[in-house]
Amino acid sequence: MKDVIGWGILGPGRIGNDFAHCLRETPDGRVAAAGSRDIERSGAFCEKYGGKAYGSYEELVNDPDVDIVYVATPHHLHEEHTILALRAGKHVLCEKPIAVNAKQAANMYAEAEKRGLFLMDGLWSRFFPAWEFAREFIHSGEIGKIVTINSTTSWGALPTNPPGRLYNLDIAGGSLLDGGVYSLAAMSVLLGADEYPTEIKAITDIGTTGVDDHDLAIMRFPSGVLFTMLCGLQGALLETHVLCEKGTLTIPNHRNPTHVQVRTRLPGSYMGAVNRDYEFPYADEGFQFEASHVHDCLRKGLKTSPRVTQKESLMLMRIADEIRRQAGFVYPFEK
């Protein structure tokens, strides 16, 4: 692998811009190219971040300076664009959710395996220092075993906004795939598990535009741990709470957290508690932590990430599929 890894940004929209901006925080990564169906858009992107601008995705994935492609297009295009890049011989980091359903995700991983290329689900929030700390702290056993995990990811979007991406049924809008995956990823990081739940009970609220405005689910895992999640398009709240035998751990703003709160009971007291705050500041949006992990994987010659495994990624998509199945909620292009 080169000293500096060249990234191709497939879809230079808001997320693509955030990723490219954070890539500047890594010493061994750069934007090599950007591709859009609009050459002016990719041109403006490359003026800011460097690299060569292309007016098609096909040209981007065939650029010899591109070592890995970051797929940053809307959810419903992830399978198509990931496979396009893989067939051009490029490694891929696909923005979350990796696909719309587990079948698509399995197709993507099968293509990567066939071609001996790296593919990772872009569950970027888990790579923040705060999440690294939370995972290690829970696994240390200091506050005992996990009893329950509760996670809410709600965007606080306007109640009605049909033109917007989140409310557009045709491009896989809705709360579960856009926000719920953060809560699902939080659960899997903390449990360190990739086993499918033994039980899932879900309630989904379908809004006026046909997407899932809210999803509420409770799950039981083979370990006995209960996990509850709420995701929504209204009401802004991004928090994960972990109830353990001897205390609790809370991650406020879990999408891109800056601190972790630990609360433990005073010995012999049911009322008193010891509160500890741990601060984890960072620069920009924080995509640099995920990018650095990918760089490490590529330099080691790995085809999948040990932190976001294929099995785990598929498990999370199967859970999302089951939540939608219980609601009878499918996208038009899935019929």
Secondary structure, 3 states (H helix, E strand, C coil): CCCCEEEEEECCCHHHHHHHHHHCCCCCEEEEEEECCCHHHHHHHHHHHCCEEECCHHHHHCCCCCCEEEECCCHHHHHHHHHHHHHCCCEEEEECCCCCCHHHHHHHHHHHHHHCCCEEEECHHHHCHHHHHHHHHHHHCCCCCEEEEEEEEEECCCCCCCCCHHHCHHHCCCHHHHHHHHHHHHHHHHHCCCCCCCEEEEEEEECCCCCEEEEEEEEECCCCCEEEEEEECCCEEEEEEEEECCEEEEEECCCCCCEEEEEEECCCCCCCEEEEEEECCCCCCCHHHHHHHHHHHHHCCCCCCCCCCHHHHHHHHHHHHHHHHHHCCCCHHHC
